[in-house]
């Protein structure tokens, strides 16, 4: 018997959750957060996720949207940070709270497929060596980048930022930015601050090549939950 896996059946809980959302309405931010909290049904603490549909084509370099921002209330996630540096910077990295610290030994582990971290930070003098694993780290979004603050001499600040609520946003091929902005257990005020901070950062990152409407759609949802259309004016 053939099973159509392209359109999985909606669960009873998801149908019930969607029935609580007015899908024709553009919610203001406080109402959107309330609606998402009320419609959540999973037994774990889900993330609040924001999706922005942008009027850009990232295939063109002058329409790429990418950046970092620090969420004022944090992400609610435990972030594992690896620092690749020379021996004289290792003590600084460990003192800052890095989970993994090393030099060429850590690069060798990455070559062997051992990637036990969420953020990779390095010093400029190690970039040539890290180039050996660029094809491993790049597709996973883990390659250190000066524009993202992950290639720096100031290891202490970089580690603290990574662990303290800093998130990266990058537009995907379809012009979509998708970022987690906290846990649903956060207070409404904390979630609101995080959403506004992320949206503000994306608006400031508007590329020179963007034509017409920059933000074409803005949505909030929780993990496995229904999405809510968001009124941009209530956020920006």
C-alpha positions as a Markdown table, in Angstrom:
| # | Residue | x | y | z |
|---|---|---|---|---|
| 1 | Unk | 0.0 | 0.0 | 0.0 |
| 2 | Unk | 1.4 | 3.4 | -1.0 |
| 3 | Unk | 1.4 | 6.1 | 1.6 |
| 4 | Unk | 1.5 | 9.8 | 0.5 |
| 5 | Unk | 4.1 | 11.4 | 2.8 |
| 6 | Unk | 3.9 | 14.8 | 1.1 |
| 7 | Unk | 0.8 | 15.8 | 3.0 |
| 8 | Unk | 0.8 | 14.3 | 6.5 |
| 9 | Unk | -2.5 | 14.3 | 8.3 |
| 10 | Unk | -3.0 | 17.2 | 10.7 |
| 11 | Unk | -3.2 | 16.1 | 14.3 |
| 12 | Unk | -6.2 | 16.8 | 16.4 |
| 13 | Unk | -4.2 | 19.2 | 18.6 |
| 14 | Unk | -2.9 | 21.2 | 15.7 |
| 15 | Unk | -6.4 | 21.5 | 14.2 |
| 16 | Unk | -7.6 | 22.7 | 17.6 |
| 17 | Unk | -4.8 | 25.2 | 17.8 |
| 18 | Unk | -5.4 | 26.6 | 14.3 |
| 19 | Unk | -9.0 | 27.1 | 15.1 |
| 20 | Unk | -8.0 | 29.7 | 17.7 |
| 21 | Unk | -6.2 | 31.8 | 15.1 |
| 22 | Unk | -7.9 | 34.2 | 12.7 |
| 23 | Unk | -5.8 | 33.6 | 9.6 |
| 24 | Unk | -7.2 | 36.6 | 7.7 |
| 25 | Unk | -6.2 | 39.0 | 10.4 |
| 26 | Unk | -2.9 | 40.9 | 10.9 |
| 27 | Unk | -2.3 | 40.9 | 14.6 |
| 28 | Unk | -0.5 | 43.6 | 16.5 |
| 29 | Unk | 2.5 | 42.3 | 18.5 |
| 30 | Unk | 0.9 | 41.9 | 22.0 |
| 31 | Unk | -2.2 | 40.2 | 20.5 |
| 32 | Unk | 0.0 | 37.9 | 18.4 |
| 33 | Unk | 2.1 | 36.7 | 21.4 |
| 34 | Unk | -1.1 | 36.1 | 23.4 |
| 35 | Unk | -2.7 | 34.1 | 20.6 |
| 36 | Unk | 0.4 | 32.0 | 20.2 |
| 37 | Unk | 0.7 | 31.3 | 23.9 |
| 38 | Unk | -3.0 | 30.3 | 24.0 |
| 39 | Unk | -2.7 | 28.0 | 21.0 |
| 40 | Unk | 0.5 | 26.1 | 22.1 |
| 41 | Unk | -0.2 | 22.5 | 22.9 |
| 42 | Unk | 3.2 | 20.7 | 23.0 |
| 43 | Unk | 4.4 | 19.3 | 26.3 |
| 44 | Unk | 7.9 | 20.9 | 26.1 |
| 45 | Unk | 8.8 | 24.6 | 26.2 |
| 46 | Unk | 8.6 | 25.6 | 22.6 |
| 47 | Unk | 10.5 | 28.4 | 20.9 |
| 48 | Unk | 8.9 | 31.5 | 19.5 |
| 49 | Unk | 9.9 | 31.8 | 15.9 |
| 50 | Unk | 9.7 | 34.7 | 13.5 |
| 51 | Unk | 9.6 | 34.4 | 9.7 |
| 52 | Unk | 10.1 | 37.4 | 7.5 |
| 53 | Unk | 9.4 | 37.3 | 3.8 |
| 54 | Unk | 11.6 | 39.9 | 2.1 |
| 55 | Unk | 11.5 | 41.4 | -1.3 |
| 56 | Unk | 15.1 | 40.5 | -2.2 |
| 57 | Unk | 16.8 | 37.9 | -4.3 |
| 58 | Unk | 19.9 | 36.7 | -2.4 |
| 59 | Unk | 21.4 | 35.3 | -5.5 |
| 60 | Unk | 22.5 | 38.8 | -6.2 |
| 61 | Unk | 25.3 | 40.1 | -3.9 |
| 62 | Unk | 23.7 | 43.5 | -3.5 |
| 63 | Unk | 20.5 | 41.9 | -2.2 |
| 64 | Unk | 22.0 | 39.7 | 0.5 |
| 65 | Unk | 20.7 | 40.2 | 4.0 |
| 66 | Unk | 22.8 | 38.9 | 6.9 |
| 67 | Unk | 23.7 | 40.1 | 10.3 |
| 68 | Unk | 23.8 | 39.5 | 14.0 |
| 69 | Unk | 21.9 | 41.1 | 16.9 |
| 70 | Unk | 21.7 | 40.4 | 20.7 |
| 71 | Unk | 18.3 | 39.6 | 22.0 |
| 72 | Unk | 17.7 | 41.6 | 25.3 |
| 73 | Unk | 16.0 | 38.7 | 27.0 |
| 74 | Unk | 18.3 | 36.0 | 25.6 |
| 75 | Unk | 17.3 | 32.9 | 23.5 |
| 76 | Unk | 16.5 | 30.5 | 26.4 |
| 77 | Unk | 18.9 | 28.0 | 24.8 |
| 78 | Unk | 22.2 | 26.7 | 26.0 |
| 79 | Unk | 24.8 | 27.6 | 23.4 |
| 80 | Unk | 27.9 | 25.6 | 23.1 |
| 81 | Unk | 30.9 | 27.8 | 22.0 |
| 82 | Unk | 34.1 | 26.6 | 20.5 |
| 83 | Unk | 37.2 | 28.8 | 20.3 |
| 84 | Unk | 40.0 | 28.0 | 18.0 |
| 85 | Unk | 43.1 | 30.0 | 18.9 |
| 86 | Unk | 46.8 | 29.8 | 19.6 |
| 87 | Unk | 47.9 | 28.7 | 23.1 |
| 88 | Unk | 48.4 | 32.2 | 24.4 |
| 89 | Unk | 44.7 | 33.0 | 24.0 |
| 90 | Unk | 43.4 | 29.7 | 25.4 |
| 91 | Unk | 43.2 | 30.9 | 29.0 |
| 92 | Unk | 41.2 | 33.9 | 28.0 |
| 93 | Unk | 38.7 | 31.8 | 26.1 |
| 94 | Unk | 38.3 | 29.3 | 29.0 |
| 95 | Unk | 37.8 | 32.2 | 31.5 |
| 96 | Unk | 35.1 | 33.7 | 29.2 |
| 97 | Unk | 33.2 | 30.4 | 29.4 |
| 98 | Unk | 34.0 | 28.7 | 26.1 |
| 99 | Unk | 33.0 | 25.1 | 26.1 |
| 100 | Unk | 35.7 | 23.9 | 23.7 |
| 101 | Unk | 39.1 | 25.5 | 23.4 |
| 102 | Unk | 42.0 | 24.4 | 21.2 |
| 103 | Unk | 44.1 | 25.0 | 18.1 |
| 104 | Unk | 45.0 | 22.6 | 15.4 |
| 105 | Unk | 43.8 | 19.7 | 17.6 |
| 106 | Unk | 40.3 | 21.1 | 17.5 |
| 107 | Unk | 40.6 | 21.5 | 13.7 |
| 108 | Unk | 41.6 | 17.9 | 13.4 |
| 109 | Unk | 38.5 | 16.9 | 15.4 |
| 110 | Unk | 36.3 | 18.9 | 13.0 |
| 111 | Unk | 38.0 | 17.1 | 10.1 |
| 112 | Unk | 37.0 | 13.8 | 11.8 |
| 113 | Unk | 33.4 | 14.9 | 11.9 |
| 114 | Unk | 33.3 | 15.8 | 15.6 |
| 115 | Unk | 31.3 | 19.0 | 15.8 |
| 116 | Unk | 30.1 | 19.4 | 19.4 |
| 117 | Unk | 29.3 | 23.2 | 19.3 |
| 118 | Unk | 26.8 | 25.7 | 18.0 |
| 119 | Unk | 29.1 | 28.7 | 17.5 |
| 120 | Unk | 32.7 | 28.8 | 16.4 |
| 121 | Unk | 35.0 | 31.7 | 17.3 |
| 122 | Unk | 38.5 | 32.2 | 16.2 |
| 123 | Unk | 41.3 | 34.8 | 16.1 |
| 124 | Unk | 42.5 | 36.3 | 12.8 |
| 125 | Unk | 45.8 | 34.5 | 12.9 |
| 126 | Unk | 44.0 | 31.1 | 12.8 |
| 127 | Unk | 41.9 | 31.8 | 9.7 |
| 128 | Unk | 44.4 | 30.1 | 7.3 |
| 129 | Unk | 44.4 | 27.0 | 9.4 |
| 130 | Unk | 40.6 | 27.0 | 9.7 |
| 131 | Unk | 40.3 | 27.2 | 5.9 |
| 132 | Unk | 41.1 | 23.5 | 5.9 |
| 133 | Unk | 37.6 | 22.8 | 7.4 |
| 134 | Unk | 35.7 | 25.6 | 5.6 |
| 135 | Unk | 33.8 | 23.0 | 3.5 |
| 136 | Unk | 32.7 | 21.3 | 6.7 |
| 137 | Unk | 31.7 | 24.4 | 8.7 |
| 138 | Unk | 30.4 | 26.5 | 5.9 |
| 139 | Unk | 27.3 | 24.4 | 5.0 |
| 140 | Unk | 26.4 | 24.2 | 8.7 |
| 141 | Unk | 26.6 | 27.9 | 9.2 |
| 142 | Unk | 29.5 | 27.6 | 11.6 |
| 143 | Unk | 32.3 | 29.1 | 9.6 |
| 144 | Unk | 33.8 | 32.1 | 11.6 |
| 145 | Unk | 33.2 | 35.4 | 9.9 |
| 146 | Unk | 34.6 | 38.9 | 10.8 |
| 147 | Unk | 31.2 | 40.5 | 9.9 |
| 148 | Unk | 29.5 | 38.3 | 12.5 |
| 149 | Unk | 32.0 | 39.0 | 15.2 |
| 150 | Unk | 33.3 | 35.5 | 15.3 |
| 151 | Unk | 36.8 | 36.4 | 14.0 |
| 152 | Unk | 38.2 | 38.7 | 16.6 |
| 153 | Unk | 41.1 | 39.3 | 19.0 |
| 154 | Unk | 38.5 | 40.1 | 21.7 |
| 155 | Unk | 37.6 | 36.5 | 22.5 |
| 156 | Unk | 36.0 | 37.4 | 25.9 |
| 157 | Unk | 33.4 | 39.7 | 24.3 |
| 158 | Unk | 32.7 | 37.3 | 21.5 |
| 159 | Unk | 32.1 | 34.3 | 23.8 |
| 160 | Unk | 29.9 | 36.3 | 26.1 |
| 161 | Unk | 27.9 | 37.6 | 23.2 |
| 162 | Unk | 27.4 | 34.1 | 21.8 |
| 163 | Unk | 26.2 | 32.8 | 25.2 |
| 164 | Unk | 24.2 | 35.9 | 26.1 |
| 165 | Unk | 21.5 | 36.0 | 23.5 |
| 166 | Unk | 23.2 | 36.9 | 20.2 |
| 167 | Unk | 21.5 | 35.4 | 17.1 |
| 168 | Unk | 22.4 | 35.4 | 13.5 |
| 169 | Unk | 20.0 | 36.0 | 10.7 |
| 170 | Unk | 20.5 | 35.3 | 7.0 |
| 171 | Unk | 18.1 | 35.4 | 4.1 |
| 172 | Unk | 17.5 | 32.0 | 2.4 |
| 173 | Unk | 17.1 | 31.4 | -1.3 |
| 174 | Unk | 13.4 | 32.1 | -1.3 |
| 175 | Unk | 13.9 | 35.5 | 0.4 |
| 176 | Unk | 12.9 | 34.1 | 3.9 |
| 177 | Unk | 14.5 | 34.9 | 7.2 |
| 178 | Unk | 13.6 | 32.4 | 10.0 |
| 179 | Unk | 14.9 | 33.0 | 13.5 |
| 180 | Unk | 14.1 | 31.7 | 17.0 |
| 181 | Unk | 13.6 | 34.7 | 19.4 |
| 182 | Unk | 13.1 | 33.1 | 22.7 |
| 183 | Unk | 11.1 | 30.5 | 24.6 |
| 184 | Unk | 7.3 | 30.7 | 24.9 |
| 185 | Unk | 7.7 | 30.5 | 28.7 |
| 186 | Unk | 9.3 | 34.0 | 28.6 |
| 187 | Unk | 7.1 | 36.8 | 29.7 |
| 188 | Unk | 5.1 | 38.7 | 27.0 |
| 189 | Unk | 7.2 | 41.8 | 27.5 |
| 190 | Unk | 10.5 | 39.8 | 27.1 |
| 191 | Unk | 9.2 | 38.2 | 23.9 |
| 192 | Unk | 8.0 | 41.5 | 22.6 |
| 193 | Unk | 11.4 | 43.1 | 23.2 |
| 194 | Unk | 13.2 | 40.2 | 21.4 |
| 195 | Unk | 10.9 | 40.4 | 18.4 |
| 196 | Unk | 11.3 | 44.1 | 18.1 |
| 197 | Unk | 15.1 | 43.9 | 18.3 |
| 198 | Unk | 15.3 | 41.2 | 15.6 |
| 199 | Unk | 13.0 | 43.0 | 13.2 |
| 200 | Unk | 14.8 | 46.3 | 13.8 |
| 201 | Unk | 18.1 | 44.6 | 13.0 |
| 202 | Unk | 16.7 | 43.1 | 9.7 |
| 203 | Unk | 15.3 | 46.5 | 8.7 |
| 204 | Unk | 18.6 | 48.2 | 9.3 |
| 205 | Unk | 20.3 | 45.5 | 7.2 |
| 206 | Unk | 18.3 | 46.4 | 4.1 |
| 207 | Unk | 20.7 | 46.0 | 1.2 |
| 208 | Unk | 21.3 | 48.6 | -1.5 |
| 209 | Unk | 19.9 | 46.4 | -4.2 |
| 210 | Unk | 16.5 | 45.9 | -2.6 |
| 211 | Unk | 13.7 | 47.3 | -4.8 |
| 212 | Unk | 10.0 | 47.9 | -3.9 |
| 213 | Unk | 8.6 | 46.6 | -0.7 |
| 214 | Unk | 11.4 | 45.3 | 1.5 |
| 215 | Unk | 9.2 | 43.3 | 4.0 |
| 216 | Unk | 6.5 | 41.5 | 2.2 |
| 217 | Unk | 5.3 | 39.3 | 5.1 |
| 218 | Unk | 5.9 | 38.9 | 8.8 |
| 219 | Unk | 4.8 | 35.9 | 10.8 |
| 220 | Unk | 5.1 | 34.5 | 14.4 |
| 221 | Unk | 4.7 | 30.9 | 15.4 |
| 222 | Unk | 5.7 | 28.5 | 18.2 |
| 223 | Unk | 7.5 | 25.2 | 17.6 |
| 224 | Unk | 4.9 | 22.8 | 15.9 |
| 225 | Unk | 2.2 | 25.4 | 16.4 |
| 226 | Unk | 0.1 | 27.6 | 14.0 |
| 227 | Unk | 1.5 | 30.8 | 12.6 |
| 228 | Unk | 0.0 | 34.3 | 13.1 |
| 229 | Unk | 0.3 | 37.2 | 10.6 |
| 230 | Unk | 2.0 | 40.1 | 12.2 |
| 231 | Unk | 1.3 | 43.8 | 11.6 |
| 232 | Unk | 4.7 | 45.3 | 10.8 |
| 233 | Unk | 3.7 | 48.7 | 12.0 |
| 234 | Unk | 3.1 | 47.3 | 15.5 |
| 235 | Unk | 6.7 | 46.0 | 15.6 |
| 236 | Unk | 8.7 | 48.7 | 13.8 |
